[in-house]
Amino acid sequence: MTAALLTLNAGSSSLKFGLYHVEAGQVHARLRGNIEEIGGESRLRLLQGGEGPGGAFPAVASHAEALHALLAWLEPELAQLTLLGVGHRVVHGGSRYAGPGLVDAEMLAYLDSLTPIDPLHQPHNLAGIRAMLALRPALPQVACFDTAFHHTLPAAARRFALPRALAEAGVLRYGFHGLSYAAIAERLPAYLGEQADGRIVVAHLGNGASLCALRARRSVETTMSFTPLDGLPMGTRCGAIDPAIPLYLQRALGLTAEAVSELLHRRSGLLGLSGIASDMRVLLASKDPRAAEAVEHFVYRVAQAIGALAMSLEGLDALVFTAGIGEHAAPVREAICRRCAWLGLELDAAANAAHGPRISADHSRVSAWVIPTDEEALIARQTLGVLQKD
């Protein structure tokens, strides 16, 4: 029978999945989809694979229920395959994991200890692993970490200007979106040729947003740091702010630590700035001046951060856009590129409107690109690599 791998990416109310068959040491997508609105009017949206193997998908109240229903829905497909293991996206691997690894009790305990650093993602990632372990205890589970790609950060980029004892206790700049950046790094030669190993800034712009500076396709700087809250403004997250603001909110306005966390994680960013929506598509379509202000702020901060990362690279050869906003929002890309003209980037407006892949003029000293990311395929490849070593 054909060998296969399942990939899972558990969010707060969603579960992305991919089913890949293995052939000659390579992974190939058979089915990809997303179970949305877990705990509400849940539904399955298929992204690849025709109509899928099963019938109607039931409403589910939890990630455990979603996984149980997913395996039942996939059963006609799984009956034709030998499932080798499951690969999970885990946002935070801390300082211990610089690459993917086979899940065991010791790993789970360590990953649990990182939950206070990332309460928005880590609990859901681990819930997916635990649910799968309960359903298929004999099936190998592999954790693939967003932080792993950034273990190449130099010491100057890795540390905060805090007492050294805190760094030794793990208060460091970890960086996130690493699976997306690793996927882009693998794809760069196909688009940029020899320039792929040059000075590249990748802009992962979606509901979560960050930038990463690559040299020789390795991370040397990134905008997120100790948590995924830092850096650029995002859909509902504030990004970089004066670190005294949370103290002010607690001391002067009487907010609890939990209320401050809720404000910074879920009520800020594009949603907080506009008072309208966290979705860039809604804001671009709106005639409300507050929407335009939120978009302008986002563009300004992204362009500002690109300039800072260009300093880290001591120059810039290419700018790459990826993820939901980066791949689909041509007006946002255009506004960012216009602000980066001083770096030597000249936009090709027609190519940008057509979503690239190259969106800079042929004679532009800095090239600009739109390259789709594929985190699920990378998780499948990393999972296969771990299982082959085990």
PyMOL commands that set and color helices and strands:
alter all, ss='L'
color gray80, all
select helices_A, chain A and resi 63-78+105-113+122-135+148-152+155-158+164-168+178-197+244-251+257-266+269-274+280-285+289-313+323-328+330-339+341-343+349-353+375-389
alter helices_A, ss='H'
color red, helices_A
select strands_A, chain A and resi 2-10+15-23+26-36+43-48+81-90+101-102+141-145+199-205+209-215+218-222+318-322+367-370
alter strands_A, ss='S'
color yellow, strands_A
deselect
rebuild
show_as cartoon
